[in-house]
Amino acid sequence: MLYLMQTFLPIAEKVYDRKTTLDILHSICVHDGFMLMTDLDIFVRMPFKSKENYTLPIKTIKKIVSTKPTTLNIAK
């Protein structure tokens, strides 16, 4: 899961709209086996090995990935 997140992050950052006031557009969405990011004009997605549904703020993911953890577990 961590490798997939590291792979998707640079793609999501290109779509990430820093000026938007819609908080949800500052997050990566994991939904029905896909990781998704949109700015409402551009939409990117990548298969992800999770059937869970949740959103993660992109800034938080960047901080986590920058620490180079060996594993990542996400609990709701």
PQR file with spaces between the fields and no chain letter, atoms N, CA, C, O and H, PARSE charges and radii, in Angstrom:
ATOM       1  N    MET     1       0.827   -1.186    0.000 -0.4000 1.5000
ATOM       2  CA   MET     1       0.000    0.000    0.000 -0.0000 2.0000
ATOM       3  C    MET     1       0.876    1.257    0.000  0.5500 1.7000
ATOM       4  O    MET     1       0.571    2.225   -0.696 -0.5500 1.4000
ATOM       5  N    LEU     2       1.944    1.243    0.765 -0.4000 1.5000
ATOM       6  CA   LEU     2       2.826    2.403    0.841 -0.0000 2.0000
ATOM       7  C    LEU     2       3.465    2.711   -0.507  0.5500 1.7000
ATOM       8  O    LEU     2       3.546    3.872   -0.908 -0.5500 1.4000
ATOM       9  H    LEU     2       2.192    0.456    1.331  0.4000 1.0000
ATOM      10  N    TYR     3       3.921    1.669   -1.209 -0.4000 1.5000
ATOM      11  CA   TYR     3       4.537    1.869   -2.523 -0.0000 2.0000
ATOM      12  C    TYR     3       3.542    2.503   -3.501  0.5500 1.7000
ATOM      13  O    TYR     3       3.904    3.402   -4.261 -0.5500 1.4000
ATOM      14  H    TYR     3       3.856    0.726   -0.883  0.4000 1.0000
ATOM      15  N    LEU     4       2.310    2.042   -3.480 -0.4000 1.5000
ATOM      16  CA   LEU     4       1.289    2.598   -4.379 -0.0000 2.0000
ATOM      17  C    LEU     4       1.019    4.064   -4.052  0.5500 1.7000
ATOM      18  O    LEU     4       0.828    4.887   -4.948 -0.5500 1.4000
ATOM      19  H    LEU     4       2.017    1.312   -2.863  0.4000 1.0000
ATOM      20  N    MET     5       1.006    4.378   -2.761 -0.4000 1.5000
ATOM      21  CA   MET     5       0.786    5.762   -2.360 -0.0000 2.0000
ATOM      22  C    MET     5       1.954    6.644   -2.819  0.5500 1.7000
ATOM      23  O    MET     5       1.738    7.761   -3.291 -0.5500 1.4000
ATOM      24  H    MET     5       1.161    3.709   -2.033  0.4000 1.0000
ATOM      25  N    GLN     6       3.184    6.149   -2.684 -0.4000 1.5000
ATOM      26  CA   GLN     6       4.358    6.898   -3.124 -0.0000 2.0000
ATOM      27  C    GLN     6       4.343    7.090   -4.634  0.5500 1.7000
ATOM      28  O    GLN     6       4.787    8.126   -5.128 -0.5500 1.4000
ATOM      29  H    GLN     6       3.360    5.242   -2.302  0.4000 1.0000
ATOM      30  N    THR     7       3.847    6.124   -5.361 -0.4000 1.5000
ATOM      31  CA   THR     7       3.758    6.202   -6.815 -0.0000 2.0000
ATOM      32  C    THR     7       2.694    7.207   -7.247  0.5500 1.7000
ATOM      33  O    THR     7       2.893    7.960   -8.201 -0.5500 1.4000
ATOM      34  H    THR     7       3.486    5.282   -4.960  0.4000 1.0000
ATOM      35  N    PHE     8       1.575    7.215   -6.548 -0.4000 1.5000
ATOM      36  CA   PHE     8       0.456    8.080   -6.924 -0.0000 2.0000
ATOM      37  C    PHE     8       0.672    9.539   -6.518  0.5500 1.7000
ATOM      38  O    PHE     8       0.164   10.438   -7.188 -0.5500 1.4000
ATOM      39  H    PHE     8       1.414    6.604   -5.774  0.4000 1.0000
ATOM      40  N    LEU     9       1.398    9.789   -5.459 -0.4000 1.5000
ATOM      41  CA   LEU     9       1.563   11.130   -4.916 -0.0000 2.0000
ATOM      42  C    LEU     9       2.077   12.158   -5.934  0.5500 1.7000
ATOM      43  O    LEU     9       1.497   13.241   -6.013 -0.5500 1.4000
ATOM      44  H    LEU     9       1.810    9.058   -4.914  0.4000 1.0000
ATOM      45  N    PRO    10       3.129   11.883   -6.715 -0.5600 1.5000
ATOM      46  CA   PRO    10       3.579   12.882   -7.699  0.2800 2.0000
ATOM      47  C    PRO    10       2.522   13.198   -8.767  0.5500 1.7000
ATOM      48  O    PRO    10       2.440   14.326   -9.253 -0.5500 1.4000
ATOM      49  N    ILE    11       1.732   12.210   -9.118 -0.4000 1.5000
ATOM      50  CA   ILE    11       0.657   12.427  -10.095 -0.0000 2.0000
ATOM      51  C    ILE    11      -0.427   13.307   -9.471  0.5500 1.7000
ATOM      52  O    ILE    11      -0.912   14.247  -10.101 -0.5500 1.4000
ATOM      53  H    ILE    11       1.798   11.293   -8.723  0.4000 1.0000
ATOM      54  N    ALA    12      -0.795   12.997   -8.248 -0.4000 1.5000
ATOM      55  CA   ALA    12      -1.835   13.760   -7.554 -0.0000 2.0000
ATOM      56  C    ALA    12      -1.407   15.200   -7.329  0.5500 1.7000
ATOM      57  O    ALA    12      -2.233   16.109   -7.404 -0.5500 1.4000
ATOM      58  H    ALA    12      -0.400   12.233   -7.737  0.4000 1.0000
ATOM      59  N    GLU    13      -0.137   15.418   -7.056 -0.4000 1.5000
ATOM      60  CA   GLU    13       0.352   16.781   -6.827 -0.0000 2.0000
ATOM      61  C    GLU    13       0.203   17.665   -8.068  0.5500 1.7000
ATOM      62  O    GLU    13       0.024   18.877   -7.947 -0.5500 1.4000
ATOM      63  H    GLU    13       0.534   14.679   -6.996  0.4000 1.0000
ATOM      64  N    LYS    14       0.275   17.071   -9.241 -0.4000 1.5000
ATOM      65  CA   LYS    14       0.102   17.848  -10.475 -0.0000 2.0000
ATOM      66  C    LYS    14      -1.349   18.286  -10.653  0.5500 1.7000
ATOM      67  O    LYS    14      -1.618   19.294  -11.306 -0.5500 1.4000
ATOM      68  H    LYS    14       0.420   16.087   -9.339  0.4000 1.0000
ATOM      69  N    VAL    15      -2.281   17.534  -10.076 -0.4000 1.5000
ATOM      70  CA   VAL    15      -3.703   17.856  -10.173 -0.0000 2.0000
ATOM      71  C    VAL    15      -4.136   18.751   -9.013  0.5500 1.7000
ATOM      72  O    VAL    15      -5.098   19.510   -9.139 -0.5500 1.4000
ATOM      73  H    VAL    15      -2.063   16.715   -9.546  0.4000 1.0000
ATOM      74  N    TYR    16      -3.444   18.667   -7.908 -0.4000 1.5000
ATOM      75  CA   TYR    16      -3.790   19.376   -6.672 -0.0000 2.0000
ATOM      76  C    TYR    16      -3.892   20.883   -6.901  0.5500 1.7000
ATOM      77  O    TYR    16      -2.931   21.521   -7.329 -0.5500 1.4000
ATOM      78  H    TYR    16      -2.663   18.051   -7.806  0.4000 1.0000
ATOM      79  N    ASP    17      -5.069   21.444   -6.610 -0.4000 1.5000
ATOM      80  CA   ASP    17      -5.320   22.881   -6.759 -0.0000 2.0000
ATOM      81  C    ASP    17      -5.159   23.554   -5.402  0.5500 1.7000
ATOM      82  O    ASP    17      -6.033   23.447   -4.543 -0.5500 1.4000
ATOM      83  H    ASP    17      -5.850   20.925   -6.262  0.4000 1.0000
ATOM      84  N    ARG    18      -4.048   24.243   -5.213 -0.4000 1.5000
ATOM      85  CA   ARG    18      -3.744   24.854   -3.926 -0.0000 2.0000
ATOM      86  C    ARG    18      -4.637   26.064   -3.616  0.5500 1.7000
ATOM      87  O    ARG    18      -4.745   26.469   -2.458 -0.5500 1.4000
ATOM      88  H    ARG    18      -3.337   24.330   -5.911  0.4000 1.0000
ATOM      89  N    LYS    19      -5.266   26.633   -4.626 -0.4000 1.5000
ATOM      90  CA   LYS    19      -6.063   27.848   -4.436 -0.0000 2.0000
ATOM      91  C    LYS    19      -7.527   27.576   -4.114  0.5500 1.7000
ATOM      92  O    LYS    19      -8.245   28.498   -3.728 -0.5500 1.4000
ATOM      93  H    LYS    19      -5.178   26.304   -5.566  0.4000 1.0000
ATOM      94  N    THR    20      -7.976   26.375   -4.257 -0.4000 1.5000
ATOM      95  CA   THR    20      -9.395   26.082   -4.065 -0.0000 2.0000
ATOM      96  C    THR    20      -9.813   26.258   -2.610  0.5500 1.7000
ATOM      97  O    THR    20      -9.013   26.066   -1.694 -0.5500 1.4000
ATOM      98  H    THR    20      -7.392   25.626   -4.571  0.4000 1.0000
ATOM      99  N    THR    21     -11.050   26.620   -2.414 -0.4000 1.5000
ATOM     100  CA   THR    21     -11.591   26.747   -1.063 -0.0000 2.0000
ATOM     101  C    THR    21     -12.413   25.517   -0.676  0.5500 1.7000
ATOM     102  O    THR    21     -12.928   25.444    0.440 -0.5500 1.4000
ATOM     103  H    THR    21     -11.700   26.776   -3.159  0.4000 1.0000
ATOM     104  N    LEU    22     -12.539   24.560   -1.580 -0.4000 1.5000
ATOM     105  CA   LEU    22     -13.251   23.321   -1.283 -0.0000 2.0000
ATOM     106  C    LEU    22     -12.275   22.339   -0.634  0.5500 1.7000
ATOM     107  O    LEU    22     -11.388   21.806   -1.300 -0.5500 1.4000
ATOM     108  H    LEU    22     -12.121   24.620   -2.487  0.4000 1.0000
ATOM     109  N    ASP    23     -12.442   22.108    0.656 -0.4000 1.5000
ATOM     110  CA   ASP    23     -11.501   21.267    1.400 -0.0000 2.0000
ATOM     111  C    ASP    23     -11.337   19.866    0.820  0.5500 1.7000
ATOM     112  O    ASP    23     -10.238   19.313    0.855 -0.5500 1.4000
ATOM     113  H    ASP    23     -13.162   22.541    1.197  0.4000 1.0000
ATOM     114  N    ILE    24     -12.385   19.296    0.301 -0.4000 1.5000
ATOM     115  CA   ILE    24     -12.309   17.932   -0.227 -0.0000 2.0000
ATOM     116  C    ILE    24     -11.328   17.835   -1.391  0.5500 1.7000
ATOM     117  O    ILE    24     -10.781   16.761   -1.641 -0.5500 1.4000
ATOM     118  H    ILE    24     -13.278   19.745    0.272  0.4000 1.0000
ATOM     119  N    LEU    25     -11.096   18.926   -2.104 -0.4000 1.5000
ATOM     120  CA   LEU    25     -10.165   18.909   -3.230 -0.0000 2.0000
ATOM     121  C    LEU    25      -8.706   18.978   -2.772  0.5500 1.7000
ATOM     122  O    LEU    25      -7.791   18.987   -3.596 -0.5500 1.4000
ATOM     123  H    LEU    25     -11.541   19.799   -1.901  0.4000 1.0000
ATOM     124  N    HIS    26      -8.496   19.026   -1.463 -0.4000 1.5000
ATOM     125  CA   HIS    26      -7.149   18.975   -0.895 -0.0000 2.0000
ATOM     126  C    HIS    26      -6.816   17.560   -0.438  0.5500 1.7000
ATOM     127  O    HIS    26      -5.818   17.348    0.250 -0.5500 1.4000
ATOM     128  H    HIS    26      -9.239   19.019   -0.794  0.4000 1.0000
ATOM     129  N    SER    27      -7.639   16.604   -0.813 -0.4000 1.5000
ATOM     130  CA   SER    27      -7.477   15.231   -0.330 -0.0000 2.0000
ATOM     131  C    SER    27      -7.437   14.226   -1.475  0.5500 1.7000
ATOM     132  O    SER    27      -8.001   14.441   -2.548 -0.5500 1.4000
ATOM     133  H    SER    27      -8.450   16.777   -1.372  0.4000 1.0000
ATOM     134  N    ILE    28      -6.757   13.139   -1.206 -0.4000 1.5000
ATOM     135  CA   ILE    28      -6.777   11.981   -2.098 -0.0000 2.0000
ATOM     136  C    ILE    28      -7.876   11.071   -1.574  0.5500 1.7000
ATOM     137  O    ILE    28      -7.981   10.829   -0.372 -0.5500 1.4000
ATOM     138  H    ILE    28      -6.299   12.965   -0.334  0.4000 1.0000
ATOM     139  N    CYS    29      -8.674   10.583   -2.472 -0.4000 1.5000
ATOM     140  CA   CYS    29      -9.798    9.723   -2.116 -0.0000 2.0000
ATOM     141  C    CYS    29      -9.439    8.273   -2.443  0.5500 1.7000
ATOM     142  O    CYS    29      -8.923    7.979   -3.521 -0.5500 1.4000
ATOM     143  H    CYS    29      -8.590   10.780   -3.448  0.4000 1.0000
ATOM     144  N    VAL    30      -9.717    7.385   -1.511 -0.4000 1.5000
ATOM     145  CA   VAL    30      -9.613    5.951   -1.762 -0.0000 2.0000
ATOM     146  C    VAL    30     -11.043    5.441   -1.766  0.5500 1.7000
ATOM     147  O    VAL    30     -11.757    5.543   -0.769 -0.5500 1.4000
ATOM     148  H    VAL    30     -10.137    7.624   -0.635  0.4000 1.0000
ATOM     149  N    HIS    31     -11.449    4.888   -2.902 -0.4000 1.5000
ATOM     150  CA   HIS    31     -12.852    4.497   -3.071 -0.0000 2.0000
ATOM     151  C    HIS    31     -12.947    3.280   -3.979  0.5500 1.7000
ATOM     152  O    HIS    31     -12.488    3.310   -5.121 -0.5500 1.4000
ATOM     153  H    HIS    31     -10.868    4.805   -3.712  0.4000 1.0000
ATOM     154  N    ASP    32     -13.541    2.220   -3.470 -0.4000 1.5000
ATOM     155  CA   ASP    32     -13.822    0.997   -4.240 -0.0000 2.0000
ATOM     156  C    ASP    32     -12.622    0.487   -5.034  0.5500 1.7000
ATOM     157  O    ASP    32     -12.744    0.178   -6.219 -0.5500 1.4000
ATOM     158  H    ASP    32     -13.914    2.196   -2.543  0.4000 1.0000
ATOM     159  N    GLY    33     -11.476    0.400   -4.387 -0.4000 1.5000
ATOM     160  CA   GLY    33     -10.306   -0.181   -5.038 -0.0000 2.0000
ATOM     161  C    GLY    33      -9.515    0.769   -5.918  0.5500 1.7000
ATOM     162  O    GLY    33      -8.671    0.322   -6.694 -0.5500 1.4000
ATOM     163  H    GLY    33     -11.378    0.650   -3.424  0.4000 1.0000
ATOM     164  N    PHE    34      -9.764    2.061   -5.820 -0.4000 1.5000
ATOM     165  CA   PHE    34      -9.018    3.053   -6.596 -0.0000 2.0000
ATOM     166  C    PHE    34      -8.588    4.203   -5.698  0.5500 1.7000
ATOM     167  O    PHE    34      -9.262    4.531   -4.721 -0.5500 1.4000
ATOM     168  H    PHE    34     -10.450    2.425   -5.189  0.4000 1.0000
ATOM     169  N    MET    35      -7.466    4.803   -6.040 -0.4000 1.5000
ATOM     170  CA   MET    35      -6.996    6.033   -5.426 -0.0000 2.0000
ATOM     171  C    MET    35      -7.307    7.137   -6.427  0.5500 1.7000
ATOM     172  O    MET    35      -6.946    7.018   -7.597 -0.5500 1.4000
ATOM     173  H    MET    35      -6.919    4.536   -6.833  0.4000 1.0000
ATOM     174  N    LEU    36      -7.969    8.210   -5.995 -0.4000 1.5000
ATOM     175  CA   LEU    36      -8.464    9.242   -6.890 -0.0000 2.0000
ATOM     176  C    LEU    36      -8.026   10.632   -6.444  0.5500 1.7000
ATOM     177  O    LEU    36      -7.860   10.900   -5.254 -0.5500 1.4000
ATOM     178  H    LEU    36      -8.262    8.306   -5.044  0.4000 1.0000
ATOM     179  N    MET    37      -7.844   11.511   -7.431 -0.4000 1.5000
ATOM     180  CA   MET    37      -7.561   12.921   -7.160 -0.0000 2.0000
ATOM     181  C    MET    37      -8.178   13.737   -8.285  0.5500 1.7000
ATOM     182  O    MET    37      -8.107   13.349   -9.451 -0.5500 1.4000
ATOM     183  H    MET    37      -7.979   11.293   -8.398  0.4000 1.0000
ATOM     184  N    THR    38      -8.779   14.861   -7.939 -0.4000 1.5000
ATOM     185  CA   THR    38      -9.382   15.723   -8.952 -0.0000 2.0000
ATOM     186  C    THR    38      -9.275   17.184   -8.543  0.5500 1.7000
ATOM     187  O    THR    38      -9.173   17.508   -7.359 -0.5500 1.4000
ATOM     188  H    THR    38      -8.837   15.176   -6.992  0.4000 1.0000
ATOM     189  N    ASP    39      -9.299   18.050   -9.531 -0.4000 1.5000
ATOM     190  CA   ASP    39      -9.448   19.487   -9.293 -0.0000 2.0000
ATOM     191  C    ASP    39     -10.745   19.966   -9.961  0.5500 1.7000
ATOM     192  O    ASP    39     -10.945   21.165  -10.154 -0.5500 1.4000
ATOM     193  H    ASP    39      -9.382   17.786  -10.492  0.4000 1.0000
ATOM     194  N    LEU    40     -11.598   19.041  -10.300 -0.4000 1.5000
ATOM     195  CA   LEU    40     -12.882   19.210  -10.977 -0.0000 2.0000
ATOM     196  C    LEU    40     -12.738   19.412  -12.485  0.5500 1.7000
ATOM     197  O    LEU    40     -13.737   19.319  -13.199 -0.5500 1.4000
ATOM     198  H    LEU    40     -11.436   18.067  -10.143  0.4000 1.0000
ATOM     199  N    ASP    41     -11.557   19.680  -12.987 -0.4000 1.5000
ATOM     200  CA   ASP    41     -11.306   19.725  -14.428 -0.0000 2.0000
ATOM     201  C    ASP    41     -10.545   18.479  -14.864  0.5500 1.7000
ATOM     202  O    ASP    41     -10.820   17.903  -15.917 -0.5500 1.4000
ATOM     203  H    ASP    41     -10.746   19.755  -12.407  0.4000 1.0000
ATOM     204  N    ILE    42      -9.597   18.080  -14.051 -0.4000 1.5000
ATOM     205  CA   ILE    42      -8.757   16.912  -14.341 -0.0000 2.0000
ATOM     206  C    ILE    42      -9.025   15.863  -13.266  0.5500 1.7000
ATOM     207  O    ILE    42      -9.165   16.185  -12.086 -0.5500 1.4000
ATOM     208  H    ILE    42      -9.372   18.548  -13.197  0.4000 1.0000
ATOM     209  N    PHE    43      -9.092   14.612  -13.692 -0.4000 1.5000
ATOM     210  CA   PHE    43      -9.391   13.506  -12.791 -0.0000 2.0000
ATOM     211  C    PHE    43      -8.360   12.411  -13.046  0.5500 1.7000
ATOM     212  O    PHE    43      -8.203   11.972  -14.186 -0.5500 1.4000
ATOM     213  H    PHE    43      -8.978   14.351  -14.650  0.4000 1.0000
ATOM     214  N    VAL    44      -7.659   11.964  -12.012 -0.4000 1.5000
ATOM     215  CA   VAL    44      -6.709   10.862  -12.154 -0.0000 2.0000
ATOM     216  C    VAL    44      -7.069    9.779  -11.145  0.5500 1.7000
ATOM     217  O    VAL    44      -7.558   10.063  -10.052 -0.5500 1.4000
ATOM     218  H    VAL    44      -7.787   12.321  -11.086  0.4000 1.0000
ATOM     219  N    ARG    45      -6.818    8.542  -11.532 -0.4000 1.5000
ATOM     220  CA   ARG    45      -7.070    7.443  -10.611 -0.0000 2.0000
ATOM     221  C    ARG    45      -6.091    6.315  -10.883  0.5500 1.7000
ATOM     222  O    ARG    45      -5.542    6.192  -11.978 -0.5500 1.4000
ATOM     223  H    ARG    45      -6.421    8.311  -12.420  0.4000 1.0000
ATOM     224  N    MET    46      -5.885    5.496   -9.861 -0.4000 1.5000
ATOM     225  CA   MET    46      -4.965    4.384   -9.949 -0.0000 2.0000
ATOM     226  C    MET    46      -5.538    3.235   -9.119  0.5500 1.7000
ATOM     227  O    MET    46      -6.062    3.469   -8.030 -0.5500 1.4000
ATOM     228  H    MET    46      -6.331    5.596   -8.971  0.4000 1.0000
ATOM     229  N    PRO    47      -5.447    2.005   -9.613 -0.5600 1.5000
ATOM     230  CA   PRO    47      -5.917    0.874   -8.806  0.2800 2.0000
ATOM     231  C    PRO    47      -5.187    0.843   -7.459  0.5500 1.7000
ATOM     232  O    PRO    47      -3.992    1.129   -7.381 -0.5500 1.4000
ATOM     233  N    PHE    48      -5.911    0.498   -6.422 -0.4000 1.5000
ATOM     234  CA   PHE    48      -5.368    0.488   -5.061 -0.0000 2.0000
ATOM     235  C    PHE    48      -5.944   -0.717   -4.334  0.5500 1.7000
ATOM     236  O    PHE    48      -7.139   -0.993   -4.436 -0.5500 1.4000
ATOM     237  H    PHE    48      -6.882    0.266   -6.486  0.4000 1.0000
ATOM     238  N    LYS    49      -5.118   -1.419   -3.618 -0.4000 1.5000
ATOM     239  CA   LYS    49      -5.530   -2.675   -2.991 -0.0000 2.0000
ATOM     240  C    LYS    49      -6.302   -2.462   -1.689  0.5500 1.7000
ATOM     241  O    LYS    49      -5.947   -3.025   -0.653 -0.5500 1.4000
ATOM     242  H    LYS    49      -4.147   -1.195   -3.536  0.4000 1.0000
ATOM     243  N    SER    50      -7.327   -1.671   -1.743 -0.4000 1.5000
ATOM     244  CA   SER    50      -8.156   -1.448   -0.565 -0.0000 2.0000
ATOM     245  C    SER    50      -9.601   -1.318   -1.007  0.5500 1.7000
ATOM     246  O    SER    50      -9.913   -0.581   -1.942 -0.5500 1.4000
ATOM     247  H    SER    50      -7.615   -1.214   -2.584  0.4000 1.0000
ATOM     248  N    LYS    51     -10.459   -2.024   -0.344 -0.4000 1.5000
ATOM     249  CA   LYS    51     -11.888   -1.906   -0.622 -0.0000 2.0000
ATOM     250  C    LYS    51     -12.547   -0.926    0.338  0.5500 1.7000
ATOM     251  O    LYS    51     -13.763   -0.739    0.307 -0.5500 1.4000
ATOM     252  H    LYS    51     -10.205   -2.624    0.415  0.4000 1.0000
ATOM     253  N    GLU    52     -11.745   -0.307    1.183 -0.4000 1.5000
ATOM     254  CA   GLU    52     -12.233    0.717    2.109 -0.0000 2.0000
ATOM     255  C    GLU    52     -12.505    2.008    1.345  0.5500 1.7000
ATOM     256  O    GLU    52     -12.017    2.190    0.230 -0.5500 1.4000
ATOM     257  H    GLU    52     -10.757   -0.459    1.208  0.4000 1.0000
ATOM     258  N    ASN    53     -13.274    2.888    1.940 -0.4000 1.5000
ATOM     259  CA   ASN    53     -13.558    4.205    1.369 -0.0000 2.0000
ATOM     260  C    ASN    53     -13.183    5.275    2.380  0.5500 1.7000
ATOM     261  O    ASN    53     -13.733    5.308    3.481 -0.5500 1.4000
ATOM     262  H    ASN    53     -13.671    2.740    2.846  0.4000 1.0000
ATOM     263  N    TYR    54     -12.245    6.156    2.015 -0.4000 1.5000
ATOM     264  CA   TYR    54     -11.817    7.224    2.900 -0.0000 2.0000
ATOM     265  C    TYR    54     -11.067    8.278    2.100  0.5500 1.7000
ATOM     266  O    TYR    54     -10.690    8.045    0.952 -0.5500 1.4000
ATOM     267  H    TYR    54     -11.798    6.129    1.121  0.4000 1.0000
ATOM     268  N    THR    55     -10.852    9.436    2.709 -0.4000 1.5000
ATOM     269  CA   THR    55     -10.036   10.490    2.104 -0.0000 2.0000
ATOM     270  C    THR    55      -8.882   10.805    3.036  0.5500 1.7000
ATOM     271  O    THR    55      -9.001   10.706    4.257 -0.5500 1.4000
ATOM     272  H    THR    55     -11.157    9.625    3.642  0.4000 1.0000
ATOM     273  N    LEU    56      -7.764   11.187    2.438 -0.4000 1.5000
ATOM     274  CA   LEU    56      -6.568   11.560    3.184 -0.0000 2.0000
ATOM     275  C    LEU    56      -6.059   12.885    2.636  0.5500 1.7000
ATOM     276  O    LEU    56      -5.858   13.006    1.428 -0.5500 1.4000
ATOM     277  H    LEU    56      -7.667   11.268    1.446  0.4000 1.0000
ATOM     278  N    PRO    57      -5.845   13.879    3.487 -0.5600 1.5000
ATOM     279  CA   PRO    57      -5.305   15.155    3.004  0.2800 2.0000
ATOM     280  C    PRO    57      -3.941   14.957    2.353  0.5500 1.7000
ATOM     281  O    PRO    57      -3.087   14.261    2.903 -0.5500 1.4000
ATOM     282  N    ILE    58      -3.733   15.556    1.203 -0.4000 1.5000
ATOM     283  CA   ILE    58      -2.491   15.366    0.459 -0.0000 2.0000
ATOM     284  C    ILE    58      -1.285   15.866    1.251  0.5500 1.7000
ATOM     285  O    ILE    58      -0.206   15.282    1.150 -0.5500 1.4000
ATOM     286  H    ILE    58      -4.427   16.122    0.757  0.4000 1.0000
ATOM     287  N    LYS    59      -1.439   16.926    2.032 -0.4000 1.5000
ATOM     288  CA   LYS    59      -0.314   17.426    2.844 -0.0000 2.0000
ATOM     289  C    LYS    59       0.094   16.398    3.894  0.5500 1.7000
ATOM     290  O    LYS    59       1.283   16.224    4.164 -0.5500 1.4000
ATOM     291  H    LYS    59      -2.315   17.401    2.115  0.4000 1.0000
ATOM     292  N    THR    60      -0.872   15.726    4.478 -0.4000 1.5000
ATOM     293  CA   THR    60      -0.578   14.689    5.469 -0.0000 2.0000
ATOM     294  C    THR    60       0.149   13.516    4.825  0.5500 1.7000
ATOM     295  O    THR    60       1.110   12.990    5.386 -0.5500 1.4000
ATOM     296  H    THR    60      -1.838   15.868    4.258  0.4000 1.0000
ATOM     297  N    ILE    61      -0.307   13.114    3.659 -0.4000 1.5000
ATOM     298  CA   ILE    61       0.350   12.007    2.952 -0.0000 2.0000
ATOM     299  C    ILE    61       1.785   12.374    2.613  0.5500 1.7000
ATOM     300  O    ILE    61       2.686   11.546    2.749 -0.5500 1.4000
ATOM     301  H    ILE    61      -1.088   13.541    3.203  0.4000 1.0000
ATOM     302  N    LYS    62       2.007   13.605    2.175 -0.4000 1.5000
ATOM     303  CA   LYS    62       3.365   14.052    1.839 -0.0000 2.0000
ATOM     304  C    LYS    62       4.276   13.986    3.065  0.5500 1.7000
ATOM     305  O    LYS    62       5.429   13.568    2.957 -0.5500 1.4000
ATOM     306  H    LYS    62       1.275   14.278    2.064  0.4000 1.0000
ATOM     307  N    LYS    63       3.767   14.395    4.227 -0.4000 1.5000
ATOM     308  CA   LYS    63       4.566   14.333    5.452 -0.0000 2.0000
ATOM     309  C    LYS    63       4.894   12.897    5.821  0.5500 1.7000
ATOM     310  O    LYS    63       6.024   12.590    6.201 -0.5500 1.4000
ATOM     311  H    LYS    63       2.831   14.735    4.314  0.4000 1.0000
ATOM     312  N    ILE    64       3.915   12.025    5.711 -0.4000 1.5000
ATOM     313  CA   ILE    64       4.128   10.617    6.046 -0.0000 2.0000
ATOM     314  C    ILE    64       5.158   10.001    5.109  0.5500 1.7000
ATOM     315  O    ILE    64       6.097    9.347    5.562 -0.5500 1.4000
ATOM     316  H    ILE    64       2.997   12.274    5.402  0.4000 1.0000
ATOM     317  N    VAL    65       4.990   10.205    3.817 -0.4000 1.5000
ATOM     318  CA   VAL    65       5.905    9.620    2.825 -0.0000 2.0000
ATOM     319  C    VAL    65       7.316   10.187    2.990  0.5500 1.7000
ATOM     320  O    VAL    65       8.290    9.467    2.770 -0.5500 1.4000
ATOM     321  H    VAL    65       4.227   10.737    3.449  0.4000 1.0000
ATOM     322  N    SER    66       7.446   11.449    3.370 -0.4000 1.5000
ATOM     323  CA   SER    66       8.774   12.056    3.527 -0.0000 2.0000
ATOM     324  C    SER    66       9.569   11.439    4.679  0.5500 1.7000
ATOM     325  O    SER    66      10.797   11.533    4.701 -0.5500 1.4000
ATOM     326  H    SER    66       6.655   12.033    3.549  0.4000 1.0000
ATOM     327  N    THR    67       8.886   10.812    5.632 -0.4000 1.5000
ATOM     328  CA   THR    67       9.577   10.158    6.749 -0.0000 2.0000
ATOM     329  C    THR    67      10.090    8.769    6.367  0.5500 1.7000
ATOM     330  O    THR    67      10.819    8.136    7.131 -0.5500 1.4000
ATOM     331  H    THR    67       7.889   10.735    5.614  0.4000 1.0000
ATOM     332  N    LYS    68       9.701    8.305    5.181 -0.4000 1.5000
ATOM     333  CA   LYS    68      10.138    7.004    4.643 -0.0000 2.0000
ATOM     334  C    LYS    68       9.812    5.840    5.587  0.5500 1.7000
ATOM     335  O    LYS    68      10.706    5.092    5.981 -0.5500 1.4000
ATOM     336  H    LYS    68       9.109    8.819    4.561  0.4000 1.0000
ATOM     337  N    PRO    69       8.540    5.689    5.945 -0.5600 1.5000
ATOM     338  CA   PRO    69       8.176    4.569    6.817  0.2800 2.0000
ATOM     339  C    PRO    69       8.310    3.245    6.070  0.5500 1.7000
ATOM     340  O    PRO    69       8.242    3.211    4.841 -0.5500 1.4000
ATOM     341  N    THR    70       8.500    2.169    6.804 -0.4000 1.5000
ATOM     342  CA   THR    70       8.605    0.847    6.172 -0.0000 2.0000
ATOM     343  C    THR    70       7.232    0.252    5.915  0.5500 1.7000
ATOM     344  O    THR    70       7.060   -0.538    4.987 -0.5500 1.4000
ATOM     345  H    THR    70       8.556    2.197    7.802  0.4000 1.0000
ATOM     346  N    THR    71       6.252    0.626    6.732 -0.4000 1.5000
ATOM     347  CA   THR    71       4.876    0.163    6.526 -0.0000 2.0000
ATOM     348  C    THR    71       3.922    1.306    6.822  0.5500 1.7000
ATOM     349  O    THR    71       4.284    2.308    7.439 -0.5500 1.4000
ATOM     350  H    THR    71       6.392    1.268    7.486  0.4000 1.0000
ATOM     351  N    LEU    72       2.704    1.126    6.368 -0.4000 1.5000
ATOM     352  CA   LEU    72       1.669    2.118    6.620 -0.0000 2.0000
ATOM     353  C    LEU    72       0.360    1.392    6.833  0.5500 1.7000
ATOM     354  O    LEU    72      -0.076    0.617    5.982 -0.5500 1.4000
ATOM     355  H    LEU    72       2.409    0.313    5.866  0.4000 1.0000
ATOM     356  N    ASN    73      -0.259    1.639    7.956 -0.4000 1.5000
ATOM     357  CA   ASN    73      -1.567    1.068    8.267 -0.0000 2.0000
ATOM     358  C    ASN    73      -2.538    2.205    8.504  0.5500 1.7000
ATOM     359  O    ASN    73      -2.258    3.121    9.278 -0.5500 1.4000
ATOM     360  H    ASN    73       0.095    2.269    8.648  0.4000 1.0000
ATOM     361  N    ILE    74      -3.668    2.147    7.842 -0.4000 1.5000
ATOM     362  CA   ILE    74      -4.676    3.191    7.984 -0.0000 2.0000
ATOM     363  C    ILE    74      -5.878    2.582    8.688  0.5500 1.7000
ATOM     364  O    ILE    74      -6.468    1.610    8.215 -0.5500 1.4000
ATOM     365  H    ILE    74      -3.895    1.404    7.213  0.4000 1.0000
ATOM     366  N    ALA    75      -6.228    3.164    9.814 -0.4000 1.5000
ATOM     367  CA   ALA    75      -7.388    2.680   10.583 -0.0000 2.0000
ATOM     368  C    ALA    75      -8.415    3.800   10.654  0.5500 1.7000
ATOM     369  O    ALA    75      -8.073    4.967   10.846 -0.5500 1.4000
ATOM     370  H    ALA    75      -5.749    3.954   10.198  0.4000 1.0000
ATOM     371  N    LYS    76      -9.652    3.431   10.500 -0.4000 1.5000
ATOM     372  CA   LYS    76     -10.718    4.429   10.594 -0.0000 2.0000
ATOM     373  C    LYS    76     -11.125    4.620   12.020  0.5500 1.7000
ATOM     374  O    LYS    76     -12.013    5.423   12.307 -0.5500 1.4000
ATOM     375  H    LYS    76      -9.930    2.483   10.344  0.4000 1.0000
